[in-house]
Amino acid sequence: MSIGTEAGAATEAAEQHQTEQRSLSTAAARNLATTTKSEPQMQGISSRWLLRKLPWTHTPGGVYRVNRRLSYVVGDGRVTFVKSGSKVQVIPAELTELPLLRGFDDPLALGALAEKFVQKEYEPGQVIVHAGKKADHVFLIAHGKAEKVAPGKYGDENVLGRLGDGDTFGGHTLAASNGALWDCTLRAATAVTALALPEAAYQAVADRYEHLRSHVADRDGASNGFKTNRAGEKAIELSAGHVGEARLPGAFADYELTPREYELSVAQTVLRVHSRVADLYNDPMNQTQQQLRLTIQELRERQEHELVNNPEFGLLHNTDYDQRIQTHCGPPTPDDFDDLISMRRGTQYIFAHPKAIAAFGKQCNKLGLNLDSVDVDGHPVPAWRGIPILPCGKIPVTEHHTSSIFAVRTGEDNEGVIGLYQTGLPDEYEPGLNVRFMGIDERAVISYLVTAYYSAAVLVPDAIGILENVEVRPRA
């Protein structure tokens, strides 16, 4: 067939197609129709339960001071180590986390002590110290998990507590109390790497540094020189049940001289919108308002992340070491949750990463237990002992597939955890957040400064507790 013949056939087919089409095509019709549109969607929006359930306190001046009764009992801190291959060493300055070395600042003496620690490895189930034996070592847990156990009343075994990375055990042996015995057995629950300081090694250093020995003796005497309540605060002497004209004890409640102060933190960004977009493309949706809405959502996500992870005021870093416990066996179990909520009065919420909630649900399934369900702001959420378990994806999951679970009591009147913000800001758009016009540049770009001010405060230590090293990895 010739080229001319082919062209004629194509023209004839097109004319036939036009003859067969009896109405306007949808493709052509869309050019004249107004589509139904959604607002711009954003995948990064989470439930943000932590922001929603924290009571927020107006903070004029940008600083919130937490006044507490003076506490004399200093709980064990956690020490930090350096690792070179398989060798672990304690940082000398970190030894001041031991209660009897708190406030000691001689780097030479601390360095001499650090050199005396000996690295020891323990297999799961191996006993580190035996109850009733002479207490003659200080132990620093560099890695792993250990259990403090003691015989029960009826011949069974009671787990008194668990130690994890950075915890210490036996620090009282520095006081060289003759004949002191271990009051419980310490046993490795997993493979444990520990650093041990023999009493004889400590004595050799103390003989060289007289001020070290006197400091330890003073701290040991100070911890027993007065009555305290169970929280370590100086006891208020009272008289009860007396008759007649009994002499009443005098008392006063002392305060911390340097209370903790929380300054409001800030999250900011500059929103830029071209004037041509703002002028011409605002129907049916205001472009500036949509840009601002999405920007604020991102700011609120970052705000919740900071409330969990910020090293200055984040809940993960501001929970007392005495309020941290370890899991029984890795994944979170009902026993772990019971231990966590029993550490404080009036636990109101449990916050966990969604993977940790799933891991807890699996453990309940294995035991044939059904989780409760409670209504929170119109949403059914799982609960344990009537306490809502709320998801918080800002709680980190480590590369080892472990996470943490928070148990929280909230509110100023409840001596709990509170959020901090300041209201009445210039150009305030939402409580604690303002949007300020910054002008139009030579490229006709309009700029807005979007700022959120916030922080969080733990009013008393037992307002929040953490279940640490929660395994969230699926188990085969």
LUMMI-679463 format. One record per residue (C-alpha): residue number from 1; x, y, z. Coordinates in steps of 0.02 Angstrom, whole numbers. Layout:
BEGIN
node i:NUM	x:X	y:Y	z:Z
...
This chain:
BEGIN
node i:1	x:0	y:0	z:0
node i:2	x:66	y:171	z:-46
node i:3	x:94	y:311	z:76
node i:4	x:-49	y:411	z:3
node i:5	x:-166	y:265	z:23
node i:6	x:-115	y:242	z:209
node i:7	x:-148	y:427	z:247
node i:8	x:-319	y:417	z:168
node i:9	x:-364	y:264	z:272
node i:10	x:-313	y:353	z:435
node i:11	x:-418	y:506	z:391
node i:12	x:-568	y:396	z:354
node i:13	x:-548	y:304	z:525
node i:14	x:-541	y:470	z:618
node i:15	x:-698	y:533	z:531
node i:16	x:-786	y:370	z:573
node i:17	x:-735	y:387	z:759
node i:18	x:-804	y:564	z:766
node i:19	x:-966	y:503	z:690
node i:20	x:-982	y:364	z:823
node i:21	x:-951	y:481	z:978
node i:22	x:-1119	y:551	z:1029
node i:23	x:-1071	y:648	z:1188
node i:24	x:-929	y:747	z:1267
node i:25	x:-786	y:639	z:1334
node i:26	x:-748	y:643	z:1519
node i:27	x:-569	y:695	z:1483
node i:28	x:-630	y:849	z:1393
node i:29	x:-766	y:884	z:1520
node i:30	x:-641	y:891	z:1666
node i:31	x:-563	y:1043	z:1588
node i:32	x:-721	y:1141	z:1623
node i:33	x:-772	y:1060	z:1789
node i:34	x:-725	y:1110	z:1967
node i:35	x:-651	y:960	z:2058
node i:36	x:-692	y:916	z:2238
node i:37	x:-532	y:937	z:2337
node i:38	x:-468	y:885	z:2507
node i:39	x:-361	y:992	z:2617
node i:40	x:-175	y:951	z:2604
node i:41	x:-146	y:788	z:2697
node i:42	x:4	y:747	z:2808
node i:43	x:64	y:572	z:2853
node i:44	x:175	y:633	z:2996
node i:45	x:30	y:678	z:3112
node i:46	x:21	y:562	z:3263
node i:47	x:-105	y:549	z:3405
node i:48	x:9	y:653	z:3520
node i:49	x:-71	y:584	z:3678
node i:50	x:68	y:653	z:3787
node i:51	x:32	y:832	z:3733
node i:52	x:-154	y:804	z:3754
node i:53	x:-151	y:726	z:3928
node i:54	x:-19	y:834	z:4014
node i:55	x:-99	y:976	z:4114
node i:56	x:-23	y:1138	z:4050
node i:57	x:29	y:1274	z:4172
node i:58	x:44	y:1457	z:4125
node i:59	x:224	y:1511	z:4161
node i:60	x:246	y:1701	z:4170
node i:61	x:426	y:1754	z:4154
node i:62	x:470	y:1596	z:4060
node i:63	x:538	y:1503	z:4214
node i:64	x:452	y:1378	z:4329
node i:65	x:533	y:1339	z:4498
node i:66	x:497	y:1173	z:4584
node i:67	x:511	y:1195	z:4773
node i:68	x:529	y:1034	z:4872
node i:69	x:564	y:983	z:5050
node i:70	x:748	y:959	z:5084
node i:71	x:799	y:778	z:5056
node i:72	x:951	y:704	z:5142
node i:73	x:953	y:530	z:5068
node i:74	x:1036	y:526	z:4898
node i:75	x:991	y:373	z:4797
node i:76	x:1117	y:277	z:4692
node i:77	x:1156	y:364	z:4530
node i:78	x:1217	y:282	z:4373
node i:79	x:1396	y:276	z:4315
node i:80	x:1463	y:290	z:4139
node i:81	x:1596	y:180	z:4061
node i:82	x:1715	y:183	z:3914
node i:83	x:1736	y:26	z:3810
node i:84	x:1890	y:-22	z:3709
node i:85	x:1858	y:-188	z:3622
node i:86	x:1808	y:-307	z:3760
node i:87	x:1886	y:-201	z:3897
node i:88	x:1774	y:-90	z:4002
node i:89	x:1834	y:50	z:4116
node i:90	x:1739	y:168	z:4229
node i:91	x:1760	y:355	z:4204
node i:92	x:1841	y:415	z:4368
node i:93	x:1727	y:566	z:4391
node i:94	x:1575	y:451	z:4376
node i:95	x:1621	y:366	z:4540
node i:96	x:1543	y:515	z:4629
node i:97	x:1375	y:435	z:4585
node i:98	x:1409	y:314	z:4728
node i:99	x:1315	y:383	z:4879
node i:100	x:1466	y:390	z:4995
node i:101	x:1572	y:477	z:4863
node i:102	x:1441	y:608	z:4819
node i:103	x:1523	y:780	z:4820
node i:104	x:1702	y:713	z:4824
node i:105	x:1803	y:808	z:4693
node i:106	x:1985	y:752	z:4700
node i:107	x:2025	y:686	z:4525
node i:108	x:2185	y:600	z:4582
node i:109	x:2099	y:497	z:4716
node i:110	x:1954	y:456	z:4599
node i:111	x:2076	y:405	z:4463
node i:112	x:2169	y:292	z:4585
node i:113	x:2004	y:211	z:4635
node i:114	x:1950	y:186	z:4454
node i:115	x:2111	y:92	z:4417
node i:116	x:2074	y:-32	z:4557
node i:117	x:1911	y:-94	z:4480
node i:118	x:1925	y:-268	z:4404
node i:119	x:1817	y:-323	z:4257
node i:120	x:1714	y:-480	z:4287
node i:121	x:1598	y:-579	z:4172
node i:122	x:1448	y:-679	z:4233
node i:123	x:1337	y:-802	z:4140
node i:124	x:1147	y:-800	z:4155
node i:125	x:1097	y:-878	z:4321
node i:126	x:1270	y:-860	z:4399
node i:127	x:1274	y:-790	z:4575
node i:128	x:1376	y:-631	z:4594
node i:129	x:1362	y:-617	z:4785
node i:130	x:1280	y:-731	z:4913
node i:131	x:1165	y:-669	z:5050
node i:132	x:1246	y:-687	z:5221
node i:133	x:1424	y:-682	z:5155
node i:134	x:1544	y:-542	z:5198
node i:135	x:1508	y:-382	z:5101
node i:136	x:1681	y:-339	z:5037
node i:137	x:1657	y:-276	z:4857
node i:138	x:1581	y:-130	z:4765
node i:139	x:1500	y:-182	z:4600
node i:140	x:1465	y:-73	z:4448
node i:141	x:1352	y:-153	z:4317
node i:142	x:1426	y:-105	z:4148
node i:143	x:1308	y:-209	z:4042
node i:144	x:1171	y:-336	z:4070
node i:145	x:1037	y:-365	z:4199
node i:146	x:1053	y:-434	z:4377
node i:147	x:921	y:-479	z:4507
node i:148	x:923	y:-451	z:4694
node i:149	x:840	y:-602	z:4773
node i:150	x:806	y:-661	z:4950
node i:151	x:718	y:-813	z:5025
node i:152	x:532	y:-789	z:5058
node i:153	x:440	y:-828	z:5218
node i:154	x:379	y:-996	z:5156
node i:155	x:536	y:-1057	z:5070
node i:156	x:504	y:-977	z:4902
node i:157	x:614	y:-844	z:4822
node i:158	x:575	y:-658	z:4817
node i:159	x:646	y:-542	z:4685
node i:160	x:682	y:-379	z:4777
node i:161	x:739	y:-278	z:4627
node i:162	x:837	y:-278	z:4466
node i:163	x:995	y:-187	z:4413
node i:164	x:1038	y:-132	z:4237
node i:165	x:1174	y:-40	z:4143
node i:166	x:1255	y:93	z:4252
node i:167	x:1181	y:34	z:4417
node i:168	x:1289	y:7	z:4572
node i:169	x:1282	y:-121	z:4712
node i:170	x:1373	y:-129	z:4878
node i:171	x:1427	y:53	z:4888
node i:172	x:1406	y:48	z:5077
node i:173	x:1559	y:-63	z:5090
node i:174	x:1667	y:91	z:5065
node i:175	x:1627	y:137	z:5244
node i:176	x:1729	y:-16	z:5297
node i:177	x:1600	y:-72	z:5424
node i:178	x:1677	y:-225	z:5504
node i:179	x:1576	y:-384	z:5486
node i:180	x:1447	y:-312	z:5365
node i:181	x:1354	y:-450	z:5271
node i:182	x:1259	y:-451	z:5107
node i:183	x:1074	y:-437	z:5147
node i:184	x:1022	y:-516	z:4981
node i:185	x:1091	y:-623	z:4841
node i:186	x:1138	y:-539	z:4676
node i:187	x:1116	y:-653	z:4527
node i:188	x:1144	y:-624	z:4341
node i:189	x:980	y:-630	z:4245
node i:190	x:1070	y:-608	z:4078
node i:191	x:1253	y:-608	z:4032
node i:192	x:1327	y:-473	z:4145
node i:193	x:1486	y:-372	z:4130
node i:194	x:1529	y:-292	z:4297
node i:195	x:1674	y:-197	z:4374
node i:196	x:1716	y:-247	z:4552
node i:197	x:1816	y:-151	z:4683
node i:198	x:1879	y:-261	z:4826
node i:199	x:1874	y:-185	z:5000
node i:200	x:2062	y:-210	z:5018
node i:201	x:2094	y:-112	z:4857
node i:202	x:1987	y:32	z:4921
node i:203	x:2081	y:32	z:5087
node i:204	x:2247	y:43	z:4995
node i:205	x:2187	y:200	z:4904
node i:206	x:2108	y:273	z:5062
node i:207	x:2273	y:251	z:5155
node i:208	x:2356	y:360	z:5023
node i:209	x:2219	y:493	z:5022
node i:210	x:2167	y:538	z:5199
node i:211	x:2034	y:660	z:5139
node i:212	x:1950	y:519	z:5043
node i:213	x:1934	y:415	z:5200
node i:214	x:1869	y:563	z:5302
node i:215	x:1744	y:609	z:5165
node i:216	x:1672	y:433	z:5163
node i:217	x:1664	y:430	z:5353
node i:218	x:1573	y:598	z:5357
node i:219	x:1448	y:544	z:5224
node i:220	x:1415	y:381	z:5315
node i:221	x:1386	y:471	z:5479
node i:222	x:1278	y:605	z:5398
node i:223	x:1160	y:475	z:5325
node i:224	x:1122	y:408	z:5498
node i:225	x:1130	y:562	z:5608
node i:226	x:945	y:608	z:5602
node i:227	x:774	y:535	z:5571
node i:228	x:702	y:540	z:5397
node i:229	x:539	y:486	z:5321
node i:230	x:528	y:352	z:5188
node i:231	x:562	y:481	z:5051
node i:232	x:726	y:535	z:5132
node i:233	x:657	y:701	z:5195
node i:234	x:693	y:760	z:5371
node i:235	x:556	y:689	z:5479
node i:236	x:432	y:806	z:5563
node i:237	x:422	y:749	z:5744
node i:238	x:243	y:719	z:5801
node i:239	x:156	y:657	z:5957
node i:240	x:-1	y:550	z:5948
node i:241	x:-104	y:452	z:6073
node i:242	x:-40	y:548	z:6224
node i:243	x:-146	y:603	z:6370
node i:244	x:-128	y:745	z:6493
node i:245	x:-3	y:885	z:6473
node i:246	x:132	y:792	z:6379
node i:247	x:276	y:894	z:6310
node i:248	x:251	y:908	z:6122
node i:249	x:398	y:895	z:6002
node i:250	x:449	y:1045	z:5899
node i:251	x:467	y:1029	z:5711
node i:252	x:480	y:1121	z:5546
node i:253	x:484	y:1072	z:5363
node i:254	x:649	y:1122	z:5283
node i:255	x:661	y:1167	z:5098
node i:256	x:792	y:1140	z:4964
node i:257	x:906	y:1292	z:4955
node i:258	x:935	y:1277	z:4767
node i:259	x:772	y:1213	z:4691
node i:260	x:765	y:1155	z:4511
node i:261	x:708	y:1285	z:4385
node i:262	x:636	y:1244	z:4214
node i:263	x:655	y:1373	z:4077
node i:264	x:535	y:1370	z:3930
node i:265	x:614	y:1293	z:3777
node i:266	x:576	y:1349	z:3600
node i:267	x:541	y:1273	z:3430
node i:268	x:538	y:1394	z:3283
node i:269	x:531	y:1402	z:3096
node i:270	x:506	y:1536	z:2962
node i:271	x:356	y:1503	z:2848
node i:272	x:376	y:1579	z:2674
node i:273	x:233	y:1606	z:2551
node i:274	x:253	y:1696	z:2383
node i:275	x:136	y:1846	z:2369
node i:276	x:75	y:1787	z:2198
node i:277	x:16	y:1623	z:2275
node i:278	x:-67	y:1714	z:2418
node i:279	x:-152	y:1836	z:2298
node i:280	x:-211	y:1724	z:2156
node i:281	x:-232	y:1547	z:2222
node i:282	x:-338	y:1568	z:2378
node i:283	x:-501	y:1497	z:2310
node i:284	x:-574	y:1386	z:2377
node i:285	x:-437	y:1363	z:2509
node i:286	x:-327	y:1496	z:2586
node i:287	x:-150	y:1445	z:2540
node i:288	x:-70	y:1537	z:2685
node i:289	x:-187	y:1456	z:2811
node i:290	x:-152	y:1283	z:2741
node i:291	x:35	y:1311	z:2744
node i:292	x:22	y:1373	z:2923
node i:293	x:-86	y:1225	z:2977
node i:294	x:40	y:1098	z:2915
node i:295	x:186	y:1195	z:2990
node i:296	x:102	y:1198	z:3161
node i:297	x:69	y:1012	z:3152
node i:298	x:255	y:982	z:3124
node i:299	x:300	y:1099	z:3268
node i:300	x:184	y:1005	z:3385
node i:301	x:261	y:839	z:3334
node i:302	x:434	y:909	z:3374
node i:303	x:368	y:979	z:3538
node i:304	x:311	y:807	z:3596
node i:305	x:477	y:731	z:3542
node i:306	x:569	y:858	z:3648
node i:307	x:457	y:826	z:3799
node i:308	x:515	y:645	z:3793
node i:309	x:696	y:656	z:3734
node i:310	x:766	y:828	z:3775
node i:311	x:919	y:804	z:3889
node i:312	x:873	y:955	z:3996
node i:313	x:687	y:930	z:4032
node i:314	x:635	y:774	z:3935
node i:315	x:546	y:642	z:4038
node i:316	x:665	y:506	z:3980
node i:317	x:812	y:597	z:4058
node i:318	x:726	y:676	z:4209
node i:319	x:657	y:519	z:4289
node i:320	x:747	y:477	z:4451
node i:321	x:854	y:321	z:4448
node i:322	x:759	y:256	z:4598
node i:323	x:602	y:261	z:4491
node i:324	x:675	y:149	z:4354
node i:325	x:653	y:-38	z:4352
node i:326	x:702	y:-179	z:4234
node i:327	x:592	y:-309	z:4152
node i:328	x:582	y:-485	z:4222
node i:329	x:627	y:-574	z:4060
node i:330	x:641	y:-451	z:3915
node i:331	x:466	y:-422	z:3843
node i:332	x:347	y:-322	z:3953
node i:333	x:239	y:-437	z:4060
node i:334	x:90	y:-408	z:4175
node i:335	x:209	y:-429	z:4322
node i:336	x:318	y:-289	z:4254
node i:337	x:168	y:-174	z:4237
node i:338	x:113	y:-215	z:4415
node i:339	x:287	y:-174	z:4480
node i:340	x:289	y:-11	z:4383
node i:341	x:121	y:57	z:4440
node i:342	x:147	y:1	z:4621
node i:343	x:296	y:120	z:4638
node i:344	x:184	y:274	z:4652
node i:345	x:14	y:328	z:4711
node i:346	x:-119	y:369	z:4584
node i:347	x:-39	y:318	z:4420
node i:348	x:-151	y:396	z:4287
node i:349	x:-73	y:351	z:4120
node i:350	x:49	y:228	z:4045
node i:351	x:141	y:288	z:3889
node i:352	x:229	y:164	z:3776
node i:353	x:290	y:148	z:3598
node i:354	x:160	y:57	z:3490
node i:355	x:282	y:-88	z:3470
node i:356	x:297	y:-102	z:3659
node i:357	x:107	y:-104	z:3676
node i:358	x:100	y:-243	z:3547
node i:359	x:235	y:-340	z:3641
node i:360	x:136	y:-323	z:3803
node i:361	x:-22	y:-383	z:3716
node i:362	x:70	y:-538	z:3655
node i:363	x:126	y:-579	z:3832
node i:364	x:-53	y:-560	z:3894
node i:365	x:-112	y:-675	z:3755
node i:366	x:13	y:-808	z:3807
node i:367	x:-56	y:-803	z:3984
node i:368	x:-236	y:-803	z:3926
node i:369	x:-268	y:-628	z:3993
node i:370	x:-380	y:-500	z:3909
node i:371	x:-332	y:-317	z:3918
node i:372	x:-463	y:-198	z:3983
node i:373	x:-528	y:-58	z:3873
node i:374	x:-566	y:116	z:3938
node i:375	x:-633	y:272	z:3854
node i:376	x:-512	y:418	z:3840
node i:377	x:-581	y:573	z:3755
node i:378	x:-704	y:467	z:3658
node i:379	x:-572	y:341	z:3601
node i:380	x:-568	y:160	z:3666
node i:381	x:-389	y:121	z:3721
node i:382	x:-313	y:-33	z:3805
node i:383	x:-289	y:-24	z:3992
node i:384	x:-205	y:-120	z:4133
node i:385	x:-284	y:-114	z:4306
node i:386	x:-397	y:22	z:4237
node i:387	x:-248	y:132	z:4187
node i:388	x:-250	y:185	z:4003
node i:389	x:-102	y:127	z:3897
node i:390	x:-75	y:268	z:3773
node i:391	x:39	y:257	z:3620
node i:392	x:185	y:376	z:3604
node i:393	x:294	y:349	z:3452
node i:394	x:421	y:477	z:3516
node i:395	x:486	y:353	z:3646
node i:396	x:640	y:284	z:3559
node i:397	x:669	y:104	z:3507
node i:398	x:855	y:62	z:3510
node i:399	x:953	y:-34	z:3381
node i:400	x:942	y:-183	z:3500
node i:401	x:751	y:-178	z:3487
node i:402	x:724	y:-115	z:3663
node i:403	x:619	y:29	z:3723
node i:404	x:550	y:109	z:3883
node i:405	x:376	y:122	z:3959
node i:406	x:322	y:271	z:4066
node i:407	x:197	y:269	z:4209
node i:408	x:141	y:446	z:4250
node i:409	x:42	y:543	z:4379
node i:410	x:-4	y:718	z:4317
node i:411	x:-58	y:886	z:4385
node i:412	x:4	y:1019	z:4507
node i:413	x:-124	y:976	z:4640
node i:414	x:-73	y:794	z:4624
node i:415	x:115	y:828	z:4638
node i:416	x:136	y:752	z:4466
node i:417	x:207	y:793	z:4295
node i:418	x:151	y:953	z:4211
node i:419	x:179	y:1040	z:4046
node i:420	x:238	y:1220	z:4045
node i:421	x:193	y:1358	z:3923
node i:422	x:155	y:1543	z:3923
node i:423	x:-9	y:1612	z:3861
node i:424	x:-51	y:1789	z:3806
node i:425	x:98	y:1800	z:3688
node i:426	x:103	y:1939	z:3557
node i:427	x:17	y:1881	z:3397
node i:428	x:-36	y:1720	z:3485
node i:429	x:-114	y:1593	z:3366
node i:430	x:-136	y:1448	z:3488
node i:431	x:-95	y:1437	z:3675
node i:432	x:94	y:1446	z:3689
node i:433	x:117	y:1472	z:3501
node i:434	x:123	y:1633	z:3403
node i:435	x:139	y:1683	z:3219
node i:436	x:226	y:1848	z:3184
node i:437	x:232	y:1937	z:3017
node i:438	x:414	y:1967	z:2965
node i:439	x:387	y:2066	z:2806
node i:440	x:401	y:2045	z:2617
node i:441	x:572	y:2033	z:2536
node i:442	x:630	y:2096	z:2365
node i:443	x:575	y:1931	z:2286
node i:444	x:395	y:1962	z:2343
node i:445	x:405	y:1820	z:2470
node i:446	x:303	y:1844	z:2629
node i:447	x:384	y:1776	z:2789
node i:448	x:303	y:1726	z:2954
node i:449	x:397	y:1676	z:3112
node i:450	x:308	y:1528	z:3192
node i:451	x:361	y:1494	z:3373
node i:452	x:308	y:1370	z:3508
node i:453	x:366	y:1390	z:3689
node i:454	x:356	y:1240	z:3805
node i:455	x:439	y:1131	z:3937
node i:456	x:391	y:1000	z:4066
node i:457	x:421	y:982	z:4253
node i:458	x:422	y:833	z:4370
node i:459	x:360	y:900	z:4536
node i:460	x:412	y:753	z:4646
node i:461	x:520	y:605	z:4595
node i:462	x:385	y:471	z:4607
node i:463	x:271	y:565	z:4486
node i:464	x:348	y:463	z:4344
node i:465	x:428	y:292	z:4333
node i:466	x:508	y:198	z:4189
node i:467	x:512	y:14	z:4144
node i:468	x:677	y:1	z:4051
node i:469	x:754	y:-118	z:3924
node i:470	x:585	y:-177	z:3864
node i:471	x:611	y:-299	z:3722
node i:472	x:497	y:-262	z:3574
node i:473	x:575	y:-377	z:3445
node i:474	x:456	y:-513	z:3383
node i:475	x:504	y:-678	z:3462
node i:476	x:514	y:-834	z:3354
